Amino acid sequence: MEAEEILRLDREHVWHPYTAVSSGAPVHAVRRAEGVRLTLADGRELVDGMSSWWAAIHGYNHPRLNQAIRDQLDAMAHVMFGGLTHEPAVRLSRTLAEMTGLGRVFLADSGSVAVEVAIKMAVQYGVATGRGSKLLTVRGGYHGDTFGAMSVCDPVNGMHHLFSGVLPKHVFAPLPPAWHGSEAAHDAGYLDELDALVTAHAHELAAIIVEPVVQGAGGMRFYHPIYLRRLRELADEHGILLIADEIATGFGRTGEMFGCDHAGIRPDIMCVGKALTGGYMTLAATLCTDEVAEAIGVLMHGPTYMGNPLATAVAGASLRLLSDRPWRDEVKRIEAGLLDGLADAARMPGVKDVRVLGAIGVIETDEPVDVPKIQDIVMGRGVWLRPFGRLIYAMPPYACEPGDIERITDAMTAAAAAL
């Protein structure tokens, strides 16, 4: 099918995420993905600075991941997980348990579903132990687009204000103070606010839920690990569960294997997704302690494609690949390249802030960006990015070479210069 025909049919039938069907927003047909590059149907080649929404950490078309799917396909593509089990799911669950210290693994379809399952776990645990059913979180967060997940996203500045009238009402702490990774300072007053809020609502809370250290799609903000550490302490003091949404931060993105590692804590429940399969297939997981699982008993959730053999096989291969590659060195190298390459943007008019942590680079602007205009600029420099709101940001694959990171930062800086 020719590129023009693909795009014509796309305009007629496809509804893209966060886009009105009548918007006329440009889309670009992809013919191939290889390494860290996307080849468009018109022949242009772009370095993917987004890792396909932060998932393709190893890059594309990796031979080990391809082979894992081929091998599994010859055995079985799918089998129901109710009353049945299979080796790829069992091996993956054991690996995740060993990586996190959380003994029970519930396999889900996507990140949003993993958060839904975490909320159900917390509520059922609260009922079983005589606690409340509300959640406490912080403003500026994003946890997914399904209804339970939306209820703990930022209620004012998030993407889901249209649904505020039908969402459960939870407890929101103020926005955590911003943190640049090189800074050691923190705000003692904010710690006092957390203490007071948790204490005041402890009687009605089942859990605290946060994105550890990095708030992703809610604003690409970083906060000091001491606040996460204090939330762990407060949860323990009041008998409340702590849920860590590691969907965006898990598997090395921030420079540690998990965001919680920056604070040296372990949650009671953890959600993982995105990079779990290396960007190959949709899969997520909600992990919890044995204590939580035993208190709950029967968890009232069961996705049809739970534990899909193809997805769990490639996820297992992706985690083995991650353990074999020097991902810490790769992420440090990417971080250094982002810091160096984005330094000039911090002095540009219209730029509010530039921040980098691990393999995450962010230019925050004073005003919302013109997404099609910015994409034209960065694509003209051989880079694929997907800005949103007031953010021009990158989360590159770990497989990027220094020249790839330089190309990404040059494109981001050029976009900021055009504001």
Stockholm file with secondary structure:
# STOCKHOLM 1.0

chainA/1-419         MEAEEILRLDREHVWHPYTAVSSGAPVHAVRRAEGVRLTLADGRELVDGMSSWWAAIHGYNHPRLNQAIRDQLDAMAHVMFGGLTHEPAVRLSRTLAEMTGLGRVFLADSGSVAVEVAIKMAVQYGVATGRGSKLLTVRGGYHGDTFGAMSVCDPVNGMHHLFSGVLPKHVFAPLPPAWHGSEAAHDAGYLDELDALVTAHAHELAAIIVEPVVQGAGGMRFYHPIYLRRLRELADEHGILLIADEIATGFGRTGEMFGCDHAGIRPDIMCVGKALTGGYMTLAATLCTDEVAEAIGVLMHGPTYMGNPLATAVAGASLRLLSDRPWRDEVKRIEAGLLDGLADAARMPGVKDVRVLGAIGVIETDEPVDVPKIQDIVMGRGVWLRPFGRLIYAMPPYACEPGDIERITDAMTAAAAAL
#=GR chainA/1-419 SS CCHHHHHHHHHHHCCCTTCCTTSCCCCCCEEEEEBTEEEETTSCEEEETTHHHHTCTTCBSCHHHHHHHHHHHHHCSCCCCSSCCCHHHHHHHHHHHHHHSCCEEEEESSHHHHHHHHHHHHHHHHHHHTCCCEEEEETTCCCCSSHHHHTTSCTTTSSCGGGGGGSCCCEEECCCCCCCTTCCCCCHHHHHHHHHHHHHHGGGEEEEEECSSEECTTTCEECCHHHHHHHHHHHHHHTCEEEEECTTTTTTTTSSSSGGGGTTCCCSEEEECGGGGTTSSCCEEEEECHHHHHHHCSCCCCCTTTTCHHHHHHHHHHHHHHHHTTHHHHHHHHHHHHHHHHGGGGGSTTEEEEEEETTEEEEEESSCCCHHHHHHHHHHTTEECCCBTTEEEECCCTTCCHHHHHHHHHHHHHHHHTC
#=GC SS_cons         CCHHHHHHHHHHHCCCTTCCTTSCCCCCCEEEEEBTEEEETTSCEEEETTHHHHTCTTCBSCHHHHHHHHHHHHHCSCCCCSSCCCHHHHHHHHHHHHHHSCCEEEEESSHHHHHHHHHHHHHHHHHHHTCCCEEEEETTCCCCSSHHHHTTSCTTTSSCGGGGGGSCCCEEECCCCCCCTTCCCCCHHHHHHHHHHHHHHGGGEEEEEECSSEECTTTCEECCHHHHHHHHHHHHHHTCEEEEECTTTTTTTTSSSSGGGGTTCCCSEEEECGGGGTTSSCCEEEEECHHHHHHHCSCCCCCTTTTCHHHHHHHHHHHHHHHHTTHHHHHHHHHHHHHHHHGGGGGSTTEEEEEEETTEEEEEESSCCCHHHHHHHHHHTTEECCCBTTEEEECCCTTCCHHHHHHHHHHHHHHHHTC
//
